[in-house]
Amino acid sequence: MDQLIDLADSGIAEHYVSVMPDVHLGKGATVGTVFASSNYVCPNAVGVDIGCGMCAIPLDSLSASKGSKVLSGKQKDEIFKLIKDEIPTGFNHYSSPQPLAKSLLEEITESQNPTAYIKSSLSSKVSCQLGTLGGGNHFLEVLADESDRIWLMLHSGSRHIGKTTAEYYNQLAITQMQKLGTGNGKGDLNYMRIDSEEGQAYLSDMLWCQAYALNNRKVMMGKMIDIVRRVTGFTPKEGVEAINIHHNYCKCESCKVYNPSKPGQYETKPMWITRKGATSAKLGEYGIIPGSMGVGSYIVRGLGNAQSWESCSHGAGRKLSRIKAKNLIKQKDFVSAMDGIVCDTDGRLRDEAPQAYKDLNKVMANQGELVEIVHRLRPLINVKGFK
């Protein structure tokens, strides 16, 4: 609660800070918060994994149990192995850039026009990380919905370039606050004026990182589709597009702001919306809300609630820190919770066990005014990165 109050009192956020039902402690700003600002941007509020988010696509041609196009147990095992073999996870990356990496990076850089900082950071490692998962709560999954239709899903972000960019601009924010006398730089909630040179530079490079994250997910999804095609012979239905969204990001949006002089009415104005562990939920907009590795996920449609800055949760949210999870969750209980799912149950993943997260169904019940449920997905295959 103190962290939420600090954000609300900081002067960064205007009008109010919205708190999502998966809220938990974070660095700088609380994970599961959304706020709007016309004047300031806070690198730590966006976070170190700029553009982290979700991607999912249905495979209408495949089923978990019905008809002649059933995904068999043998096929699930083969898909699991191929995903692990062909998509780098954890700290691993490709030894050389993937075929599309060079052209994608050129396209991103041309369209986003980043500063010299990003351009000087475009090492071969950045190219070799495009199309890789990372670790922690990132995952690659094959799931089935309520009609047993198969879905592919993944969770990842901007990899190392997002982290170094966030850390670089946090230091610039500290320096600016000290110069302006607005802070001593000792806390994590360091911010910059949007109209300053540093603020404009951060926004440019942040948008570049968000585009990198979006394309990182796109490349991995392409790999997953190809793996499933090779194993089963089936691909997504023609014309079906993947849902590919951020949940750690900042974007200038046309916002509905409550007008106190006209009760019950809203005025519209452009503002920078920061979503720290939150999903955009504009009216009719599709979103993805994942649970833990043993629980599954929801495909949702936004209701455009202005009081949440048209947002919803980005997941279930942790109830145990990583250290507590490893200390409190027994290995046998972790293995039991993953029964029936093709996955790793290595003890090094115990901090990602289902028991470490909040009840996703309760989280969904608490945001009925923010989104409507379109599909409930259950996991069949889960791949995660670990050291």
C-alpha positions in Angstrom: 0.0 0.0 0.0 2.9 2.4 0.8 4.2 1.9 -2.7 0.8 2.8 -4.2 0.5 5.9 -2.0 4.0 7.0 -3.0 3.1 6.8 -6.7 -0.2 8.7 -6.2 1.6 11.4 -4.1 4.6 11.7 -6.5 3.0 14.2 -8.8 3.7 11.9 -11.8 0.2 10.5 -12.0 -2.8 12.8 -12.8 -6.4 12.3 -11.6 -5.9 8.8 -10.0 -3.9 5.6 -10.1 -5.9 2.5 -11.1 -5.0 -0.8 -9.3 -5.6 -4.1 -11.0 -6.7 -7.3 -9.1 -3.4 -9.0 -9.6 -1.5 -6.2 -7.9 1.8 -7.0 -6.1 5.0 -5.2 -5.0 7.3 -4.1 -7.8 10.4 -1.9 -8.4 9.5 1.8 -8.8 5.8 1.3 -9.3 3.6 -1.5 -8.1 3.0 -4.3 -10.6 -0.6 -4.1 -11.6 -1.0 -0.3 -11.7 -2.1 2.1 -14.5 -1.8 5.9 -14.5 -1.9 8.8 -16.9 0.4 11.8 -17.2 0.7 14.8 -19.4 4.0 16.0 -18.0 6.2 13.1 -16.7 7.5 9.7 -17.6 9.0 7.2 -15.2 11.4 4.5 -16.6 11.0 2.3 -13.6 7.2 2.5 -13.8 7.4 1.0 -17.3 9.9 -1.5 -15.9 13.1 -3.2 -17.1 11.4 -5.5 -19.5 10.0 -2.8 -21.8 7.2 -4.2 -24.0 6.9 -7.5 -22.1 3.6 -9.1 -23.1 1.6 -11.9 -24.6 1.0 -13.5 -28.0 -1.6 -16.2 -28.8 -3.3 -17.8 -31.9 -5.9 -20.5 -32.3 -5.4 -23.6 -34.5 -8.9 -24.3 -35.7 -7.6 -27.5 -37.5 -6.4 -29.2 -34.3 -8.3 -30.5 -31.2 -7.3 -31.9 -27.8 -9.9 -34.7 -28.0 -12.4 -34.5 -30.8 -12.5 -35.7 -34.4 -9.7 -37.0 -36.6 -7.4 -34.1 -36.0 -6.6 -34.8 -32.4 -3.2 -33.8 -30.9 -1.9 -37.2 -29.6 0.3 -37.8 -26.6 3.2 -38.7 -28.8 2.8 -35.5 -30.8 2.7 -33.4 -27.6 6.0 -35.0 -26.5 7.6 -34.3 -29.8 6.4 -30.6 -29.9 7.7 -30.1 -26.4 11.1 -31.4 -27.4 11.3 -29.4 -30.6 10.3 -26.1 -28.9 13.0 -26.7 -26.3 15.6 -27.5 -29.0 14.8 -24.8 -31.4 13.7 -21.7 -29.3 16.4 -20.5 -26.9 15.3 -19.9 -23.3 16.8 -18.5 -20.2 20.1 -16.7 -20.9 20.6 -18.6 -24.2 20.3 -17.0 -27.6 21.0 -18.0 -31.2 24.6 -18.4 -32.3 23.8 -16.3 -35.3 20.8 -14.0 -36.2 17.7 -15.7 -37.5 16.9 -15.1 -41.2 14.4 -12.3 -40.5 16.4 -10.6 -37.7 18.5 -8.2 -39.7 15.6 -6.9 -41.8 13.2 -6.7 -38.8 15.8 -4.7 -36.8 16.3 -2.3 -39.8 12.5 -2.0 -40.2 12.0 -1.3 -36.4 14.8 1.2 -36.3 13.6 3.1 -39.5 10.0 3.3 -38.2 10.7 4.2 -34.6 13.7 6.5 -35.1 15.5 5.8 -31.8 18.3 7.9 -30.4 22.1 7.3 -30.8 21.9 5.3 -27.5 19.9 2.5 -29.1 21.7 2.7 -32.4 25.0 2.3 -30.6 23.6 -0.6 -28.6 22.6 -2.7 -31.7 25.3 -5.4 -31.2 25.2 -8.9 -32.7 23.7 -10.0 -29.3 20.6 -7.9 -29.9 20.1 -9.6 -33.3 20.8 -13.1 -31.8 18.3 -12.5 -29.0 15.4 -11.7 -31.4 13.1 -14.7 -31.3 14.2 -15.9 -27.8 12.2 -16.4 -24.7 14.2 -15.4 -21.6 13.5 -16.8 -18.1 11.5 -16.1 -15.0 7.7 -16.1 -15.7 8.2 -16.2 -19.5 6.8 -19.3 -21.2 5.8 -21.0 -24.4 2.6 -23.1 -24.3 0.2 -25.2 -26.2 -3.3 -25.1 -24.7 -6.9 -26.1 -25.4 -10.0 -24.0 -25.0 -13.5 -25.0 -23.8 -14.3 -26.6 -27.2 -10.9 -28.4 -27.1 -9.6 -26.3 -30.0 -5.8 -26.0 -29.8 -4.1 -22.6 -29.1 -0.4 -21.5 -29.1 0.7 -18.9 -26.6 3.8 -17.2 -25.4 4.9 -14.6 -22.9 8.1 -12.6 -23.5 9.5 -9.1 -23.9 12.5 -7.0 -25.1 15.2 -9.2 -23.6 18.5 -7.6 -22.6 18.2 -4.4 -24.7 15.0 -3.5 -22.8 16.8 -3.9 -19.4 19.8 -1.9 -20.3 17.7 0.9 -21.8 15.5 1.1 -18.7 18.6 1.3 -16.4 20.3 3.9 -18.6 17.3 6.2 -18.5 16.6 5.7 -14.9 20.1 7.1 -14.2 19.2 10.1 -16.4 16.0 10.5 -14.5 17.9 10.6 -11.2 20.2 13.3 -12.6 17.3 15.4 -13.8 15.5 15.2 -10.5 18.6 16.3 -8.6 19.1 19.2 -11.0 15.5 20.3 -10.7 15.5 19.8 -6.9 12.5 17.4 -7.2 14.2 14.4 -5.6 17.5 13.0 -4.3 17.6 10.0 -6.6 17.6 7.6 -3.6 14.3 5.9 -4.4 13.2 3.9 -7.4 10.4 6.3 -8.5 12.6 8.6 -10.6 11.0 10.5 -13.4 11.7 13.0 -16.2 9.7 15.8 -17.8 8.2 14.6 -21.1 9.1 17.9 -22.7 12.7 17.7 -21.7 15.5 16.4 -24.0 15.9 13.3 -21.8 12.2 12.6 -21.6 11.8 12.8 -25.4 14.9 10.5 -25.8 13.4 8.0 -23.4 10.1 7.9 -25.2 11.8 7.3 -28.5 14.0 4.5 -27.3 11.2 3.0 -25.2 8.9 2.8 -28.3 11.8 1.1 -30.1 12.1 -1.5 -27.4 8.3 -2.0 -27.4 8.5 -2.7 -31.2 11.4 -5.1 -30.6 9.4 -7.0 -28.0 6.4 -7.2 -30.3 8.6 -8.6 -33.1 10.4 -10.9 -30.7 7.1 -12.6 -29.9 6.1 -12.6 -33.6 9.3 -14.5 -34.5 8.8 -17.1 -31.7 5.2 -17.6 -32.6 6.3 -18.2 -36.2 8.7 -20.9 -34.9 6.0 -22.5 -32.8 3.6 -22.6 -35.7 6.3 -24.2 -37.9 7.0 -26.8 -35.2 3.3 -27.8 -34.9 3.0 -27.9 -38.7 6.0 -30.3 -39.0 4.6 -32.6 -36.3 0.9 -32.5 -37.1 0.6 -31.1 -40.7 -1.8 -28.4 -39.5 -1.4 -24.6 -39.4 -3.6 -21.7 -38.3 -6.7 -21.0 -40.4 -5.9 -18.5 -43.3 -6.7 -15.0 -42.2 -6.6 -15.6 -38.5 -4.2 -13.1 -36.8 -2.4 -13.6 -33.6 -3.2 -11.5 -30.5 0.1 -9.7 -29.8 0.0 -7.3 -26.9 2.2 -5.5 -24.3 1.5 -5.3 -20.6 4.6 -3.4 -19.5 4.6 -0.2 -21.5 3.8 3.5 -22.0 1.7 4.9 -24.8 0.0 8.2 -25.7 -3.7 7.5 -25.8 -6.9 9.4 -26.2 -8.1 9.2 -22.6 -11.6 9.6 -21.1 -11.1 11.8 -18.0 -13.9 12.4 -15.5 -15.1 16.0 -15.5 -15.8 17.1 -11.9 -17.8 20.1 -13.1 -20.2 17.8 -15.0 -21.1 14.8 -12.8 -21.3 11.6 -14.8 -19.5 13.0 -17.8 -16.1 12.5 -19.2 -13.9 14.7 -21.4 -11.4 13.2 -23.9 -7.7 14.3 -23.9 -4.4 12.9 -25.1 -2.2 11.6 -22.2 0.6 9.2 -21.7 -0.7 6.0 -20.2 1.8 3.8 -18.2 0.7 0.2 -17.7 3.0 -1.6 -15.2 1.8 -5.2 -15.4 -1.6 -4.3 -16.9 -3.4 -5.1 -20.1 -5.2 -2.6 -22.4 -8.9 -3.3 -22.3 -10.5 -0.8 -24.6 -14.1 -1.5 -25.7 -14.0 -4.6 -28.0 -10.2 -5.0 -27.7 -8.9 -8.6 -27.3 -6.5 -9.4 -24.5 -4.7 -12.3 -22.9 -4.6 -12.9 -19.2 -2.3 -15.8 -18.2 -2.3 -17.7 -15.0 0.5 -19.9 -13.7 2.2 -22.7 -15.6 -0.3 -25.3 -14.3 -3.5 -23.3 -14.5 -3.9 -21.9 -18.0 -5.1 -18.5 -19.3 -8.1 -16.4 -20.5 -8.7 -14.7 -23.8 -10.8 -11.6 -22.9 -12.5 -8.7 -24.6 -12.3 -5.2 -23.1 -15.3 -3.2 -21.8 -13.6 0.2 -22.0 -13.9 1.1 -18.3 -12.6 4.7 -17.9 -12.0 4.2 -14.2 -9.3 1.6 -14.9 -7.9 3.7 -17.7 -9.4 1.1 -20.0 -7.2 -1.6 -18.5 -7.3 -5.0 -16.8 -4.9 -7.4 -15.1 -1.9 -8.9 -16.9 -2.1 -12.2 -15.1 -2.9 -13.8 -11.7 -0.2 -12.0 -9.8 2.3 -13.5 -7.4 1.3 -14.3 -3.8 4.8 -15.7 -2.8 8.1 -14.1 -3.6 10.5 -16.3 -5.5 12.6 -17.0 -2.4 9.5 -17.8 -0.3 8.1 -20.0 -3.1 11.3 -22.1 -3.2 11.4 -22.3 0.6 7.8 -23.1 1.2 6.6 -25.2 -1.8 7.6 -28.8 -1.6 8.9 -30.4 -4.8 6.4 -33.2 -4.7 3.6 -30.7 -4.5 5.0 -28.8 -7.5 5.2 -32.1 -9.5 1.6 -33.0 -8.4 0.3 -29.6 -9.5 1.7 -30.2 -13.0 0.3 -33.7 -13.5 -1.1 -34.2 -17.0 0.9 -31.4 -18.5 3.9 -32.0 -20.7 6.5 -29.8 -19.0 9.7 -29.5 -16.9 9.3 -29.9 -13.2 13.0 -29.3 -12.4 13.4 -27.9 -8.8 14.9 -24.8 -10.2 11.4 -23.9 -11.6 9.7 -24.2 -8.2 9.4 -20.4 -7.8 7.1 -20.6 -10.9 4.9 -23.4 -9.4 1.1 -22.8 -9.5 1.1 -22.5 -5.7 3.3 -19.3 -6.0 0.5 -17.4 -7.7 -2.9 -16.0 -6.8 -6.1 -17.8 -7.8 -6.7 -16.8 -11.4 -10.5 -17.4 -11.2 -10.8 -15.0 -8.3 -8.7 -12.4 -10.2 -11.1 -12.7 -13.1 -14.2 -12.5 -10.9 -12.8 -9.2 -9.5 -12.6 -7.6 -12.9 -16.0 -8.3 -14.3 -16.5 -4.6 -15.0 -13.2 -4.4 -17.0 -13.4 -7.4 -19.4 -15.6 -10.2 -20.6 -14.3 -13.7 -20.9 -14.1 -15.1 -24.5 -12.2 -18.3 -23.9 -10.8 -20.3 -21.0 -7.6 -22.1 -22.0 -6.1 -25.1 -20.1 -2.4 -26.0 -20.6 -1.3 -29.1 -22.5 2.4 -28.3 -23.0 4.5 -25.7 -21.1 8.1 -24.7 -21.8 10.0 -22.3 -19.5 13.6 -21.1 -19.3 15.8 -21.7 -16.2 19.4 -21.6 -15.2 
